[in-house]
């Protein structure tokens, strides 16, 4: 997880790390659409968007990195 700039705004799951400060700028929510395993969900779309990992689905991740390339702000990091 050493790629994260500000660890105070990074939410860590088992092997996903999301810089929620970068999520605030998002308007397209590409992470939700890109993940064919349904791992991500964006909450607070009307105010301050925040991407979260649906924890009981994290084990479904095959680390294909489609989400990391689709996120325009580079908010998602996968170990």
Biopython code that builds the backbone (N, CA, C, O; Angstrom):
import numpy as np
from Bio.PDB.StructureBuilder import StructureBuilder

atoms = [
    (1, "UNK", "N", (0.810, -1.180, 0.000)),
    (1, "UNK", "CA", (0.000, 0.000, 0.000)),
    (1, "UNK", "C", (0.863, 1.256, 0.000)),
    (1, "UNK", "O", (0.358, 2.333, 0.317)),
    (2, "UNK", "N", (2.099, 1.161, -0.332)),
    (2, "UNK", "CA", (3.001, 2.292, -0.294)),
    (2, "UNK", "C", (2.746, 3.312, -1.399)),
    (2, "UNK", "O", (3.384, 4.365, -1.412)),
    (3, "UNK", "N", (1.831, 3.030, -2.323)),
    (3, "UNK", "CA", (1.513, 3.962, -3.396)),
    (3, "UNK", "C", (0.561, 5.064, -2.944)),
    (3, "UNK", "O", (0.403, 6.065, -3.643)),
    (4, "UNK", "N", (-0.063, 4.899, -1.809)),
    (4, "UNK", "CA", (-1.029, 5.887, -1.326)),
    (4, "UNK", "C", (-0.294, 7.109, -0.801)),
    (4, "UNK", "O", (0.660, 6.993, -0.032)),
    (5, "UNK", "N", (-0.748, 8.276, -1.223)),
    (5, "UNK", "CA", (-0.088, 9.516, -0.827)),
    (5, "UNK", "C", (-0.400, 9.901, 0.613)),
    (5, "UNK", "O", (0.516, 10.159, 1.395)),
    (6, "UNK", "N", (-1.660, 9.944, 0.968)),
    (6, "UNK", "CA", (-2.068, 10.382, 2.289)),
    (6, "UNK", "C", (-2.799, 9.237, 2.972)),
    (6, "UNK", "O", (-3.974, 8.995, 2.696)),
    (7, "UNK", "N", (-2.118, 8.540, 3.852)),
    (7, "UNK", "CA", (-2.704, 7.358, 4.467)),
    (7, "UNK", "C", (-3.847, 7.681, 5.423)),
    (7, "UNK", "O", (-4.569, 6.773, 5.835)),
    (8, "UNK", "N", (-4.030, 8.945, 5.785)),
    (8, "UNK", "CA", (-5.147, 9.314, 6.658)),
    (8, "UNK", "C", (-6.487, 9.162, 5.950)),
    (8, "UNK", "O", (-7.503, 8.918, 6.601)),
    (9, "UNK", "N", (-6.506, 9.300, 4.638)),
    (9, "UNK", "CA", (-7.761, 9.201, 3.890)),
    (9, "UNK", "C", (-7.913, 7.862, 3.179)),
    (9, "UNK", "O", (-8.823, 7.693, 2.367)),
    (10, "UNK", "N", (-7.036, 6.915, 3.472)),
    (10, "UNK", "CA", (-7.090, 5.608, 2.828)),
    (10, "UNK", "C", (-7.830, 4.629, 3.727)),
    (10, "UNK", "O", (-7.463, 4.420, 4.883)),
    (11, "UNK", "N", (-8.885, 4.033, 3.169)),
    (11, "UNK", "CA", (-9.604, 2.979, 3.877)),
    (11, "UNK", "C", (-9.073, 1.646, 3.376)),
    (11, "UNK", "O", (-9.053, 1.389, 2.173)),
    (12, "UNK", "N", (-8.650, 0.811, 4.292)),
    (12, "UNK", "CA", (-8.056, -0.468, 3.930)),
    (12, "UNK", "C", (-8.986, -1.622, 4.261)),
    (12, "UNK", "O", (-9.615, -1.671, 5.318)),
    (13, "UNK", "N", (-9.042, -2.533, 3.326)),
    (13, "UNK", "CA", (-9.773, -3.785, 3.490)),
    (13, "UNK", "C", (-8.709, -4.878, 3.467)),
    (13, "UNK", "O", (-7.540, -4.584, 3.715)),
    (14, "UNK", "N", (-9.064, -6.105, 3.185)),
    (14, "UNK", "CA", (-8.052, -7.173, 3.202)),
    (14, "UNK", "C", (-6.906, -6.877, 2.250)),
    (14, "UNK", "O", (-5.751, -6.863, 2.674)),
    (15, "UNK", "N", (-7.188, -6.644, 0.996)),
    (15, "UNK", "CA", (-6.135, -6.316, 0.049)),
    (15, "UNK", "C", (-6.510, -5.192, -0.903)),
    (15, "UNK", "O", (-5.807, -4.944, -1.882)),
    (16, "UNK", "N", (-7.608, -4.517, -0.621)),
    (16, "UNK", "CA", (-7.998, -3.322, -1.354)),
    (16, "UNK", "C", (-7.756, -2.114, -0.460)),
    (16, "UNK", "O", (-7.979, -2.165, 0.749)),
    (17, "UNK", "N", (-7.305, -1.045, -1.061)),
    (17, "UNK", "CA", (-7.092, 0.206, -0.341)),
    (17, "UNK", "C", (-7.672, 1.314, -1.208)),
    (17, "UNK", "O", (-7.368, 1.404, -2.398)),
    (18, "UNK", "N", (-8.508, 2.158, -0.607)),
    (18, "UNK", "CA", (-9.192, 3.195, -1.366)),
    (18, "UNK", "C", (-8.924, 4.545, -0.723)),
    (18, "UNK", "O", (-9.221, 4.760, 0.452)),
    (19, "UNK", "N", (-8.354, 5.456, -1.515)),
    (19, "UNK", "CA", (-8.115, 6.814, -1.055)),
    (19, "UNK", "C", (-9.419, 7.584, -1.219)),
    (19, "UNK", "O", (-9.736, 8.064, -2.308)),
    (20, "UNK", "N", (-10.160, 7.696, -0.141)),
    (20, "UNK", "CA", (-11.487, 8.301, -0.190)),
    (20, "UNK", "C", (-11.443, 9.796, -0.499)),
    (20, "UNK", "O", (-12.442, 10.360, -0.946)),
    (21, "UNK", "N", (-10.315, 10.437, -0.271)),
    (21, "UNK", "CA", (-10.171, 11.841, -0.624)),
    (21, "UNK", "C", (-10.259, 12.010, -2.150)),
    (21, "UNK", "O", (-10.828, 12.988, -2.636)),
    (22, "UNK", "N", (-9.704, 11.071, -2.887)),
    (22, "UNK", "CA", (-9.767, 11.110, -4.349)),
    (22, "UNK", "C", (-11.173, 10.796, -4.849)),
    (22, "UNK", "O", (-11.578, 11.288, -5.903)),
    (23, "UNK", "N", (-11.916, 9.990, -4.111)),
    (23, "UNK", "CA", (-13.290, 9.643, -4.489)),
    (23, "UNK", "C", (-14.199, 10.866, -4.521)),
    (23, "UNK", "O", (-15.156, 10.905, -5.294)),
    (24, "UNK", "N", (-13.916, 11.843, -3.709)),
    (24, "UNK", "CA", (-14.773, 13.029, -3.614)),
    (24, "UNK", "C", (-14.887, 13.781, -4.924)),
    (24, "UNK", "O", (-15.875, 14.478, -5.155)),
    (25, "UNK", "N", (-13.889, 13.649, -5.784)),
    (25, "UNK", "CA", (-13.876, 14.362, -7.067)),
    (25, "UNK", "C", (-14.663, 13.626, -8.144)),
    (25, "UNK", "O", (-14.955, 14.198, -9.194)),
    (26, "UNK", "N", (-15.000, 12.395, -7.904)),
    (26, "UNK", "CA", (-15.583, 11.517, -8.926)),
    (26, "UNK", "C", (-17.043, 11.859, -9.224)),
    (26, "UNK", "O", (-17.821, 12.207, -8.336)),
    (27, "UNK", "N", (-17.375, 11.749, -10.491)),
    (27, "UNK", "CA", (-18.768, 11.917, -10.917)),
    (27, "UNK", "C", (-19.233, 10.770, -11.813)),
    (27, "UNK", "O", (-20.415, 10.681, -12.146)),
    (28, "UNK", "N", (-18.313, 9.899, -12.200)),
    (28, "UNK", "CA", (-18.671, 8.830, -13.142)),
    (28, "UNK", "C", (-18.841, 7.460, -12.491)),
    (28, "UNK", "O", (-19.514, 6.600, -13.059)),
    (29, "UNK", "N", (-18.259, 7.237, -11.334)),
    (29, "UNK", "CA", (-18.378, 5.986, -10.570)),
    (29, "UNK", "C", (-18.000, 4.767, -11.412)),
    (29, "UNK", "O", (-18.691, 3.748, -11.402)),
    (30, "UNK", "N", (-16.909, 4.890, -12.126)),
    (30, "UNK", "CA", (-16.445, 3.832, -13.018)),
    (30, "UNK", "C", (-16.063, 2.554, -12.284)),
    (30, "UNK", "O", (-16.156, 1.469, -12.858)),
    (31, "UNK", "N", (-15.641, 2.654, -11.044)),
    (31, "UNK", "CA", (-15.252, 1.460, -10.291)),
    (31, "UNK", "C", (-16.431, 0.503, -10.142)),
    (31, "UNK", "O", (-16.274, -0.711, -10.269)),
    (32, "UNK", "N", (-17.605, 1.055, -9.873)),
    (32, "UNK", "CA", (-18.810, 0.233, -9.727)),
    (32, "UNK", "C", (-19.138, -0.507, -11.021)),
    (32, "UNK", "O", (-19.473, -1.691, -11.010)),
    (33, "UNK", "N", (-19.037, 0.205, -12.116)),
    (33, "UNK", "CA", (-19.395, -0.362, -13.418)),
    (33, "UNK", "C", (-18.327, -1.311, -13.951)),
    (33, "UNK", "O", (-18.649, -2.308, -14.597)),
    (34, "UNK", "N", (-17.063, -1.008, -13.685)),
    (34, "UNK", "CA", (-15.961, -1.790, -14.245)),
    (34, "UNK", "C", (-15.825, -3.176, -13.624)),
    (34, "UNK", "O", (-15.460, -4.131, -14.309)),
    (35, "UNK", "N", (-16.113, -3.287, -12.345)),
    (35, "UNK", "CA", (-15.915, -4.554, -11.647)),
    (35, "UNK", "C", (-17.058, -5.515, -11.959)),
    (35, "UNK", "O", (-18.191, -5.326, -11.516)),
    (36, "UNK", "N", (-16.739, -6.533, -12.719)),
    (36, "UNK", "CA", (-17.759, -7.521, -13.095)),
    (36, "UNK", "C", (-18.069, -8.480, -11.950)),
    (36, "UNK", "O", (-18.969, -9.312, -12.068)),
    (37, "UNK", "N", (-17.344, -8.375, -10.861)),
    (37, "UNK", "CA", (-17.592, -9.200, -9.678)),
    (37, "UNK", "C", (-18.437, -8.473, -8.634)),
    (37, "UNK", "O", (-18.796, -9.057, -7.611)),
    (38, "UNK", "N", (-18.757, -7.204, -8.885)),
    (38, "UNK", "CA", (-19.612, -6.449, -7.969)),
    (38, "UNK", "C", (-18.989, -6.164, -6.620)),
    (38, "UNK", "O", (-19.672, -6.205, -5.596)),
    (39, "UNK", "N", (-17.707, -5.877, -6.607)),
    (39, "UNK", "CA", (-16.991, -5.692, -5.351)),
    (39, "UNK", "C", (-17.151, -4.282, -4.795)),
    (39, "UNK", "O", (-17.122, -4.094, -3.579)),
    (40, "UNK", "N", (-17.319, -3.297, -5.660)),
    (40, "UNK", "CA", (-17.360, -1.906, -5.223)),
    (40, "UNK", "C", (-18.775, -1.341, -5.219)),
    (40, "UNK", "O", (-19.637, -1.739, -6.003)),
    (41, "UNK", "N", (-18.974, -0.403, -4.309)),
    (41, "UNK", "CA", (-20.229, 0.345, -4.257)),
    (41, "UNK", "C", (-19.866, 1.777, -3.879)),
    (41, "UNK", "O", (-19.057, 2.000, -2.978)),
    (42, "UNK", "N", (-20.457, 2.733, -4.558)),
    (42, "UNK", "CA", (-20.206, 4.135, -4.243)),
    (42, "UNK", "C", (-21.390, 4.658, -3.439)),
    (42, "UNK", "O", (-22.540, 4.591, -3.873)),
    (43, "UNK", "N", (-21.080, 5.174, -2.267)),
    (43, "UNK", "CA", (-22.113, 5.753, -1.410)),
    (43, "UNK", "C", (-22.019, 7.276, -1.487)),
    (43, "UNK", "O", (-21.015, 7.818, -1.949)),
    (44, "UNK", "N", (-23.049, 7.948, -1.040)),
    (44, "UNK", "CA", (-23.102, 9.416, -0.991)),
    (44, "UNK", "C", (-22.877, 10.063, -2.354)),
    (44, "UNK", "O", (-22.166, 11.063, -2.454)),
    (45, "UNK", "N", (-23.466, 9.510, -3.386)),
    (45, "UNK", "CA", (-23.271, 10.045, -4.735)),
    (45, "UNK", "C", (-23.781, 11.476, -4.870)),
    (45, "UNK", "O", (-23.282, 12.228, -5.707)),
    (46, "UNK", "N", (-24.758, 11.865, -4.068)),
    (46, "UNK", "CA", (-25.329, 13.207, -4.158)),
    (46, "UNK", "C", (-24.523, 14.267, -3.410)),
    (46, "UNK", "O", (-24.704, 15.462, -3.647)),
    (47, "UNK", "N", (-23.641, 13.845, -2.517)),
    (47, "UNK", "CA", (-22.873, 14.825, -1.742)),
    (47, "UNK", "C", (-21.373, 14.596, -1.915)),
    (47, "UNK", "O", (-20.762, 15.167, -2.819)),
    (48, "UNK", "N", (-20.781, 13.776, -1.067)),
    (48, "UNK", "CA", (-19.358, 13.455, -1.166)),
    (48, "UNK", "C", (-19.221, 11.979, -1.480)),
    (48, "UNK", "O", (-19.273, 11.150, -0.571)),
    (49, "UNK", "N", (-19.044, 11.629, -2.760)),
    (49, "UNK", "CA", (-18.948, 10.217, -3.132)),
    (49, "UNK", "C", (-17.799, 9.508, -2.414)),
    (49, "UNK", "O", (-16.740, 10.081, -2.159)),
    (50, "UNK", "N", (-18.051, 8.255, -2.104)),
    (50, "UNK", "CA", (-17.041, 7.445, -1.420)),
    (50, "UNK", "C", (-17.197, 6.009, -1.889)),
    (50, "UNK", "O", (-18.263, 5.411, -1.749)),
    (51, "UNK", "N", (-16.145, 5.473, -2.436)),
    (51, "UNK", "CA", (-16.136, 4.085, -2.895)),
    (51, "UNK", "C", (-15.830, 3.181, -1.702)),
    (51, "UNK", "O", (-14.911, 3.441, -0.925)),
    (52, "UNK", "N", (-16.610, 2.130, -1.577)),
    (52, "UNK", "CA", (-16.364, 1.147, -0.528)),
    (52, "UNK", "C", (-16.304, -0.246, -1.156)),
    (52, "UNK", "O", (-16.831, -0.474, -2.245)),
    (53, "UNK", "N", (-15.666, -1.148, -0.465)),
    (53, "UNK", "CA", (-15.628, -2.546, -0.874)),
    (53, "UNK", "C", (-16.725, -3.268, -0.109)),
    (53, "UNK", "O", (-16.823, -3.146, 1.112)),
    (54, "UNK", "N", (-17.538, -4.010, -0.819)),
    (54, "UNK", "CA", (-18.550, -4.831, -0.168)),
    (54, "UNK", "C", (-17.798, -6.025, 0.395)),
    (54, "UNK", "O", (-17.400, -6.933, -0.335)),
    (55, "UNK", "N", (-17.614, -6.005, 1.703)),
    (55, "UNK", "CA", (-16.664, -6.902, 2.359)),
    (55, "UNK", "C", (-16.918, -8.377, 2.112)),
    (55, "UNK", "O", (-15.961, -9.137, 1.964)),
    (56, "UNK", "N", (-18.154, -8.808, 2.061)),
    (56, "UNK", "CA", (-18.389, -10.234, 1.834)),
    (56, "UNK", "C", (-18.139, -10.634, 0.377)),
    (56, "UNK", "O", (-18.230, -11.813, 0.035)),
    (57, "UNK", "N", (-17.823, -9.656, -0.482)),
    (57, "UNK", "CA", (-17.500, -9.952, -1.885)),
    (57, "UNK", "C", (-16.016, -9.807, -2.201)),
    (57, "UNK", "O", (-15.582, -10.156, -3.298)),
    (58, "UNK", "N", (-15.241, -9.301, -1.260)),
    (58, "UNK", "CA", (-13.828, -9.049, -1.537)),
    (58, "UNK", "C", (-13.089, -10.312, -1.964)),
    (58, "UNK", "O", (-12.181, -10.243, -2.792)),
    (59, "UNK", "N", (-13.457, -11.446, -1.420)),
    (59, "UNK", "CA", (-12.794, -12.702, -1.786)),
    (59, "UNK", "C", (-13.054, -13.105, -3.235)),
    (59, "UNK", "O", (-12.350, -13.961, -3.771)),
    (60, "UNK", "N", (-14.043, -12.510, -3.868)),
    (60, "UNK", "CA", (-14.329, -12.798, -5.271)),
    (60, "UNK", "C", (-13.339, -12.128, -6.223)),
    (60, "UNK", "O", (-13.272, -12.488, -7.399)),
    (61, "UNK", "N", (-12.582, -11.171, -5.732)),
    (61, "UNK", "CA", (-11.640, -10.409, -6.564)),
    (61, "UNK", "C", (-10.553, -11.329, -7.120)),
    (61, "UNK", "O", (-9.948, -12.112, -6.387)),
    (62, "UNK", "N", (-10.322, -11.221, -8.406)),
    (62, "UNK", "CA", (-9.253, -12.002, -9.045)),
    (62, "UNK", "C", (-8.054, -11.123, -9.387)),
    (62, "UNK", "O", (-7.144, -11.544, -10.101)),
    (63, "UNK", "N", (-8.065, -9.894, -8.866)),
    (63, "UNK", "CA", (-6.974, -8.927, -9.049)),
    (63, "UNK", "C", (-6.669, -8.676, -10.531)),
    (63, "UNK", "O", (-5.512, -8.668, -10.953)),
    (64, "UNK", "N", (-7.727, -8.474, -11.299)),
    (64, "UNK", "CA", (-7.565, -8.204, -12.729)),
    (64, "UNK", "C", (-7.156, -6.756, -12.993)),
    (64, "UNK", "O", (-6.685, -6.441, -14.086)),
    (65, "UNK", "N", (-7.325, -5.885, -12.025)),
    (65, "UNK", "CA", (-6.951, -4.468, -12.070)),
    (65, "UNK", "C", (-7.750, -3.640, -13.071)),
    (65, "UNK", "O", (-7.322, -2.548, -13.446)),
    (66, "UNK", "N", (-8.885, -4.135, -13.502)),
    (66, "UNK", "CA", (-9.748, -3.322, -14.358)),
    (66, "UNK", "C", (-10.215, -2.090, -13.577)),
    (66, "UNK", "O", (-10.289, -0.992, -14.128)),
    (67, "UNK", "N", (-10.524, -2.277, -12.315)),
    (67, "UNK", "CA", (-10.990, -1.165, -11.482)),
    (67, "UNK", "C", (-9.909, -0.094, -11.327)),
    (67, "UNK", "O", (-10.210, 1.099, -11.373)),
    (68, "UNK", "N", (-8.669, -0.507, -11.145)),
    (68, "UNK", "CA", (-7.601, 0.474, -10.932)),
    (68, "UNK", "C", (-7.335, 1.280, -12.197)),
    (68, "UNK", "O", (-6.947, 2.446, -12.116)),
    (69, "UNK", "N", (-7.537, 0.681, -13.351)),
    (69, "UNK", "CA", (-7.331, 1.419, -14.600)),
    (69, "UNK", "C", (-8.531, 2.281, -14.957)),
    (69, "UNK", "O", (-8.378, 3.307, -15.621)),
    (70, "UNK", "N", (-9.716, 1.884, -14.529)),
    (70, "UNK", "CA", (-10.918, 2.660, -14.820)),
    (70, "UNK", "C", (-11.071, 3.870, -13.912)),
    (70, "UNK", "O", (-11.682, 4.862, -14.309)),
    (71, "UNK", "N", (-10.535, 3.809, -12.717)),
    (71, "UNK", "CA", (-10.636, 4.928, -11.778)),
    (71, "UNK", "C", (-9.758, 6.074, -12.271)),
    (71, "UNK", "O", (-8.530, 5.976, -12.259)),
    (72, "UNK", "N", (-10.390, 7.151, -12.701)),
    (72, "UNK", "CA", (-9.674, 8.299, -13.281)),
    (72, "UNK", "C", (-8.747, 8.996, -12.280)),
    (72, "UNK", "O", (-7.795, 9.670, -12.673)),
    (73, "UNK", "N", (-9.028, 8.831, -11.004)),
    (73, "UNK", "CA", (-8.258, 9.531, -9.982)),
    (73, "UNK", "C", (-7.236, 8.635, -9.279)),
    (73, "UNK", "O", (-6.508, 9.097, -8.401)),
    (74, "UNK", "N", (-7.180, 7.375, -9.657)),
    (74, "UNK", "CA", (-6.224, 6.455, -9.050)),
    (74, "UNK", "C", (-6.476, 6.214, -7.574)),
    (74, "UNK", "O", (-5.537, 6.082, -6.789)),
    (75, "UNK", "N", (-7.729, 6.158, -7.203)),
    (75, "UNK", "CA", (-8.071, 6.004, -5.786)),
    (75, "UNK", "C", (-7.956, 4.572, -5.290)),
    (75, "UNK", "O", (-7.841, 4.344, -4.086)),
    (76, "UNK", "N", (-7.986, 3.604, -6.199)),
    (76, "UNK", "CA", (-7.988, 2.200, -5.799)),
    (76, "UNK", "C", (-6.597, 1.582, -5.950)),
    (76, "UNK", "O", (-5.947, 1.694, -6.989)),
    (77, "UNK", "N", (-6.176, 0.935, -4.881)),
    (77, "UNK", "CA", (-4.884, 0.227, -4.869)),
    (77, "UNK", "C", (-5.166, -1.197, -4.418)),
    (77, "UNK", "O", (-5.879, -1.421, -3.440)),
    (78, "UNK", "N", (-4.602, -2.154, -5.137)),
    (78, "UNK", "CA", (-4.768, -3.563, -4.782)),
    (78, "UNK", "C", (-3.403, -4.158, -4.481)),
    (78, "UNK", "O", (-2.466, -4.019, -5.267)),
    (79, "UNK", "N", (-3.299, -4.831, -3.325)),
    (79, "UNK", "CA", (-2.037, -5.513, -2.962)),
    (79, "UNK", "C", (-1.896, -6.772, -3.778)),
    (79, "UNK", "O", (-0.911, -7.495, -3.633)),
]
sb = StructureBuilder()
sb.init_structure("model")
sb.init_model(0)
sb.init_chain("A")
sb.init_seg("    ")
for serial, (resi, resn, name, xyz) in enumerate(atoms, 1):
    if name == "N":
        sb.init_residue(resn, " ", resi, " ")
    sb.init_atom(name, np.array(xyz, "f"), 0.0, 1.0, " ", f" {name:<3s}", serial, name[0])
structure = sb.get_structure()
